[in-house]
Amino acid sequence: KQWYQRRVRGISDDHSGSFKVTLQKTASGSLGLVIVGGRSSRLGDIGVFVKSVVDGSPAAHSGKLQPWDQILKVNSLNLEGLTLEETLSALKRESSSVTLTVLPTDIATLHQLHLRLNL
């Protein structure tokens, strides 16, 4: 129980299954990701998660990102402890190419997120 509570809060130190994906922004600056979470979110102090991937977007074309994957870093910036607004600002600041470090979701995390979101 303690492990998945830490994992859902986004403070797990076990990132052994993480991967990197580099995305090119569209002309409008979009990556095609809808993200949720962060410090002081309506779900509490949790990590930053992919809520959805927009069809036809750079994120979708990568084929690597799935709903409820946790975004750990934007380039070298660690997202732990950042609000959603701070994360969005960091994404907008970056050049046309962004490398995300991502931790795929697992069943326990997904279950806890669904409970918090009342899905």
C-alpha positions as CSV (number, residue, x, y, z in Angstrom):
1,K,0.0,0.0,0.0
2,Q,2.7,2.5,0.9
3,W,4.5,1.9,-2.5
4,Y,1.5,2.9,-4.6
5,Q,0.6,5.8,-2.4
6,R,4.2,7.1,-3.0
7,R,4.0,6.3,-6.7
8,V,0.6,8.1,-7.1
9,R,1.9,11.1,-5.3
10,G,4.7,11.2,-7.9
11,I,7.5,10.9,-5.4
12,S,8.7,7.3,-6.0
13,D,12.4,7.0,-6.5
14,D,12.0,3.9,-8.6
15,H,12.3,5.2,-12.2
16,S,13.9,2.0,-13.5
17,G,11.2,1.6,-16.2
18,S,11.4,5.2,-17.5
19,F,12.1,6.1,-21.1
20,K,12.8,9.2,-23.1
21,V,10.9,10.5,-26.1
22,T,11.8,13.5,-28.2
23,L,8.9,15.4,-29.8
24,Q,9.0,18.2,-32.4
25,K,6.4,20.9,-31.7
26,T,3.9,21.8,-34.4
27,A,4.0,25.3,-36.0
28,S,1.6,26.4,-33.3
29,G,3.9,25.1,-30.5
30,S,1.8,22.0,-29.6
31,L,3.0,18.6,-28.6
32,G,-0.5,17.1,-28.7
33,L,-0.6,16.2,-25.0
34,V,-3.3,17.0,-22.4
35,I,-1.6,16.8,-19.0
36,V,-3.0,16.9,-15.4
37,G,-1.7,16.8,-11.8
38,G,1.3,18.6,-10.3
39,R,1.7,20.1,-6.9
40,S,-1.5,21.6,-5.4
41,S,-3.7,20.0,-8.1
42,R,-7.3,19.1,-7.4
43,L,-6.0,15.5,-6.9
44,G,-3.5,16.6,-4.3
45,D,0.2,16.8,-4.6
46,I,0.9,14.3,-7.3
47,G,3.2,14.0,-10.3
48,V,2.4,15.3,-13.8
49,F,0.5,12.8,-15.9
50,V,-0.6,12.5,-19.5
51,K,-4.4,12.6,-19.5
52,S,-4.8,12.2,-23.2
53,V,-2.8,12.2,-26.5
54,V,-4.3,14.2,-29.4
55,D,-4.8,12.1,-32.6
56,G,-2.4,13.1,-35.4
57,S,-0.2,15.1,-33.0
58,P,3.6,14.7,-32.5
59,A,2.9,12.8,-29.3
60,A,0.6,10.4,-31.2
61,H,3.0,9.9,-34.0
62,S,5.7,8.9,-31.6
63,G,3.6,5.9,-30.6
64,K,5.3,5.9,-27.1
65,L,3.0,8.0,-24.9
66,Q,-0.2,6.6,-23.3
67,P,-2.8,8.1,-21.1
68,W,-1.7,8.1,-17.4
69,D,2.0,7.9,-18.1
70,Q,3.9,10.1,-15.7
71,I,6.1,12.8,-17.1
72,L,9.2,13.0,-14.9
73,K,11.3,15.6,-16.8
74,V,11.1,18.1,-19.6
75,N,14.5,18.1,-21.1
76,S,16.7,18.2,-17.9
77,L,14.1,19.9,-15.7
78,N,12.8,17.6,-13.0
79,L,9.0,18.1,-12.6
80,E,8.8,16.8,-9.0
81,G,7.2,19.4,-6.9
82,L,6.1,21.7,-9.8
83,T,2.5,22.8,-10.3
84,L,0.7,22.1,-13.6
85,E,1.1,25.8,-14.5
86,E,4.9,25.7,-13.9
87,T,5.1,22.5,-16.0
88,L,3.1,24.1,-18.9
89,S,5.3,27.2,-18.7
90,A,8.4,25.0,-18.9
91,L,7.0,23.2,-22.0
92,K,6.2,26.5,-23.7
93,R,9.7,27.9,-23.0
94,E,11.4,25.1,-24.7
95,S,12.5,25.3,-28.3
96,S,10.9,23.4,-31.2
97,S,12.2,20.0,-29.8
98,V,11.3,18.7,-26.3
99,T,12.7,15.5,-24.7
100,L,10.4,14.0,-22.1
101,T,11.4,11.4,-19.5
102,V,8.4,9.3,-18.9
103,L,7.4,6.6,-16.5
104,P,4.8,4.3,-17.9
105,T,1.8,3.8,-15.6
106,D,1.1,0.5,-13.9
107,I,-2.1,-1.1,-12.8
108,A,-1.9,0.1,-9.1
109,T,-1.2,3.7,-10.1
110,L,-4.0,3.6,-12.8
111,H,-6.5,2.3,-10.2
112,Q,-5.6,5.0,-7.7
113,L,-5.9,7.7,-10.3
114,H,-9.3,6.5,-11.5
115,L,-10.4,6.5,-7.8
116,R,-9.2,10.0,-7.3
117,L,-10.8,11.2,-10.6
118,N,-14.1,9.3,-9.8
119,L,-14.0,7.6,-13.2
